[in-house]
């Protein structure tokens, strides 16, 4: 199981990288705009500095044609490092770009996925990750959980090495649904991650344990004994 953070906010990345078992960071132009990352490459290099080289960094191309996407990818790899996973939209031009980039040994994350068909095309292109947009699919009356389950089953049957990296979540339940359905990885926004720990019952349980300890040993911590 892999857990990634979908953000370009450096403070959030640093905090959650210290506290969670993060596998990497995913970004896209919308996320970079939200983080006010005017100098995109400086921001991406800063993210890499925080997470290190052992964790993956996903960056999206914006070219419309396959040739433009390949050029975008080359520039990203040059400016950041050769280990970046290049996010390519799963469109006809994107699929062409995936083929060209895989020939060069580039790590690929197929993105903008709303259907099972797109995932099978990306799988046949031998991408590293496929990113179905869970909540957006749900909003279009697509059974995102079933799509992931079907693709996971097919991937196992065919021996595909392409991993399902579920994305676009509205709440924590959708994250767990994606993992239960067979996604090997998820990328989650900071707001959804924070909400997972905001349950008042969690704080109440922690406070209760602390109070019970103080009743036993007033004014002392465990390490004081």
C-alpha positions as CSV (number, residue, x, y, z in Angstrom):
1,X,0.0,0.0,0.0
2,X,1.2,3.5,-0.9
3,X,0.0,6.7,0.5
4,X,0.8,10.0,-1.2
5,X,-0.1,13.6,-0.6
6,X,-1.7,15.6,-3.3
7,X,-0.3,19.1,-2.7
8,X,2.5,21.6,-3.4
9,X,2.2,23.3,0.0
10,X,5.7,23.1,1.4
11,X,4.7,23.5,5.0
12,X,2.0,20.8,4.7
13,X,4.4,18.5,3.0
14,X,7.1,19.0,5.6
15,X,4.6,18.4,8.4
16,X,2.9,15.3,7.0
17,X,6.2,13.9,5.8
18,X,7.4,13.9,9.4
19,X,4.2,12.4,10.8
20,X,2.9,9.9,8.2
21,X,4.3,7.1,6.1
22,X,4.3,9.0,2.9
23,X,5.3,7.3,-0.3
24,X,5.4,10.5,-2.3
25,X,3.8,13.7,-3.5
26,X,1.6,14.3,-6.5
27,X,1.1,17.7,-8.1
28,X,-0.7,19.2,-11.1
29,X,-1.0,22.8,-12.5
30,X,-4.1,23.5,-10.4
31,X,-2.4,22.5,-7.2
32,X,0.7,24.5,-8.1
33,X,-1.5,27.5,-8.8
34,X,-3.3,27.1,-5.4
35,X,0.1,27.0,-3.7
36,X,1.1,30.2,-5.5
37,X,4.1,28.4,-7.0
38,X,5.1,31.1,-9.5
39,X,8.5,29.5,-10.1
40,X,7.3,26.0,-10.7
41,X,10.7,24.3,-10.9
42,X,11.9,26.0,-7.7
43,X,8.8,24.7,-5.9
44,X,9.3,21.2,-7.3
45,X,12.9,21.1,-6.3
46,X,11.9,22.3,-2.8
47,X,9.5,19.4,-2.6
48,X,12.1,17.0,-3.6
49,X,14.5,18.3,-1.0
50,X,11.8,17.7,1.7
51,X,10.8,14.2,0.7
52,X,14.2,13.0,-0.6
53,X,15.0,10.7,-3.5
54,X,13.5,7.5,-2.0
55,X,10.0,8.9,-2.3
56,X,8.2,9.6,-5.6
57,X,7.3,13.0,-7.1
58,X,4.6,13.2,-9.8
59,X,4.5,16.2,-12.1
60,X,2.1,16.8,-14.9
61,X,2.7,17.9,-18.5
62,X,0.4,20.5,-20.1
63,X,1.2,20.1,-23.8
64,X,-1.8,19.4,-26.1
65,X,0.0,17.2,-28.7
66,X,2.0,14.1,-27.9
67,X,5.1,15.9,-29.1
68,X,4.5,18.8,-26.8
69,X,4.0,16.5,-23.9
70,X,7.3,14.8,-24.6
71,X,9.0,18.1,-24.7
72,X,7.3,19.1,-21.4
73,X,8.5,15.9,-19.8
74,X,12.1,16.4,-21.0
75,X,12.1,19.9,-19.4
76,X,10.7,18.6,-16.1
77,X,13.2,15.8,-15.9
78,X,16.0,18.3,-16.7
79,X,15.0,20.9,-14.2
80,X,14.1,18.5,-11.3
81,X,15.6,15.1,-11.7
82,X,15.3,11.9,-13.8
83,X,13.3,10.1,-11.1
84,X,10.2,12.2,-11.5
85,X,7.0,10.4,-12.5
86,X,5.6,12.3,-15.5
87,X,1.8,12.7,-15.3
88,X,0.2,12.3,-18.8
89,X,-3.5,12.6,-19.5
90,X,-5.1,9.4,-20.8
91,X,-6.3,10.8,-24.1
92,X,-5.3,9.7,-27.6
93,X,-2.5,12.2,-27.7
94,X,-1.5,11.3,-24.2
95,X,-1.4,7.6,-24.9
96,X,0.9,8.3,-27.9
97,X,3.1,10.4,-25.6
98,X,3.1,7.5,-23.0
99,X,4.5,5.1,-25.7
100,X,7.2,7.6,-26.7
101,X,8.2,8.3,-23.1
102,X,8.3,4.7,-22.1
103,X,10.7,4.0,-24.9
104,X,13.0,6.5,-23.2
105,X,12.6,4.8,-19.8
106,X,10.6,7.6,-18.3
107,X,8.3,6.9,-15.3
108,X,4.7,7.5,-16.3
109,X,1.5,8.2,-14.3
110,X,-1.6,8.1,-16.5
111,X,-4.0,10.7,-15.2
112,X,-7.4,12.3,-16.0
113,X,-9.0,8.9,-15.8
114,X,-12.8,8.6,-15.7
115,X,-13.4,5.1,-17.1
116,X,-12.3,1.5,-17.0
117,X,-11.5,1.7,-20.8
118,X,-8.9,4.4,-20.2
119,X,-7.3,2.4,-17.5
120,X,-6.9,-0.7,-19.8
121,X,-5.4,1.5,-22.5
122,X,-2.9,2.9,-19.9
123,X,-2.2,-0.6,-18.6
124,X,-1.4,-1.8,-22.1
125,X,1.0,1.2,-22.5
126,X,2.8,-0.2,-19.5
127,X,2.6,2.9,-17.4
128,X,3.8,2.8,-13.8
129,X,0.6,4.3,-12.2
130,X,-3.0,4.8,-13.3
131,X,-4.8,7.6,-11.5
132,X,-8.6,7.2,-11.6
133,X,-10.5,10.3,-10.3
134,X,-12.6,8.6,-7.7
135,X,-15.0,11.4,-6.6
136,X,-15.3,12.9,-10.0
137,X,-16.3,9.5,-11.3
138,X,-18.9,9.2,-8.6
139,X,-20.3,12.6,-9.5
140,X,-20.8,11.3,-13.0
141,X,-22.7,8.3,-11.7
142,X,-19.8,6.0,-12.4
143,X,-19.2,3.2,-9.8
144,X,-15.6,4.1,-9.1
145,X,-15.2,1.3,-6.6
146,X,-16.3,-1.3,-9.2
147,X,-14.1,0.2,-11.9
148,X,-11.1,-0.1,-9.6
149,X,-12.1,-3.6,-8.6
150,X,-12.4,-4.7,-12.2
151,X,-9.1,-3.2,-13.2
152,X,-7.3,-4.7,-10.2
153,X,-8.7,-8.1,-11.1
154,X,-7.6,-7.8,-14.7
155,X,-4.2,-6.5,-13.7
156,X,-3.6,-9.5,-11.4
157,X,-4.8,-12.0,-14.1
158,X,-2.6,-10.5,-16.8
159,X,0.4,-9.9,-14.6
160,X,0.4,-6.1,-15.2
161,X,2.9,-4.1,-13.2
162,X,0.8,-0.9,-13.6
163,X,-0.4,0.2,-10.2
164,X,-3.8,1.9,-9.5
165,X,-3.1,5.2,-7.9
166,X,-6.6,6.4,-6.9
167,X,-7.0,10.2,-6.7
168,X,-9.6,13.0,-6.3
169,X,-11.3,12.2,-3.0
170,X,-14.0,14.2,-1.2
171,X,-13.7,12.4,2.1
172,X,-11.9,9.6,4.0
173,X,-14.5,7.0,3.3
174,X,-13.8,7.3,-0.4
175,X,-10.1,6.7,0.3
176,X,-10.8,3.5,2.2
177,X,-13.3,2.4,-0.5
178,X,-10.6,2.8,-3.2
179,X,-8.1,0.8,-1.2
180,X,-10.7,-1.9,-0.3
181,X,-11.6,-2.2,-4.0
182,X,-8.0,-3.0,-4.9
183,X,-6.1,0.3,-5.5
184,X,-2.4,-0.2,-4.6
185,X,-1.9,3.5,-3.9
186,X,-3.9,6.6,-3.1
187,X,-3.1,10.3,-3.3
188,X,-5.0,12.5,-0.9
189,X,-5.5,16.2,-0.4
190,X,-4.3,17.8,2.8
191,X,-7.9,18.7,3.9
192,X,-9.0,15.1,3.6
193,X,-6.0,13.9,5.5
194,X,-6.6,16.4,8.3
195,X,-10.2,15.4,8.6
196,X,-9.2,11.8,9.2
197,X,-7.8,12.8,12.6
198,X,-10.4,15.5,13.4
199,X,-12.9,13.1,15.0
200,X,-13.7,14.5,18.5
201,X,-13.7,10.9,19.8
202,X,-10.0,10.6,19.1
203,X,-9.2,13.7,21.2
204,X,-11.5,12.5,23.9
205,X,-9.9,9.1,24.1
206,X,-6.4,10.6,24.3
207,X,-7.4,13.1,27.0
208,X,-9.1,10.3,29.0
209,X,-5.9,8.2,29.0
210,X,-3.8,11.3,30.0
211,X,-6.2,12.0,32.9
212,X,-6.2,8.4,34.1
213,X,-2.4,8.5,34.1
214,X,-2.3,11.7,36.1
215,X,-4.7,10.1,38.6
216,X,-2.1,7.3,39.1
217,X,1.0,9.5,39.0
218,X,0.2,13.2,39.5
219,X,2.5,15.6,37.7
220,X,4.6,12.8,36.1
221,X,5.1,11.4,32.7
222,X,6.0,7.8,32.0
223,X,9.6,8.7,31.4
224,X,9.8,10.3,34.9
225,X,9.2,6.9,36.6
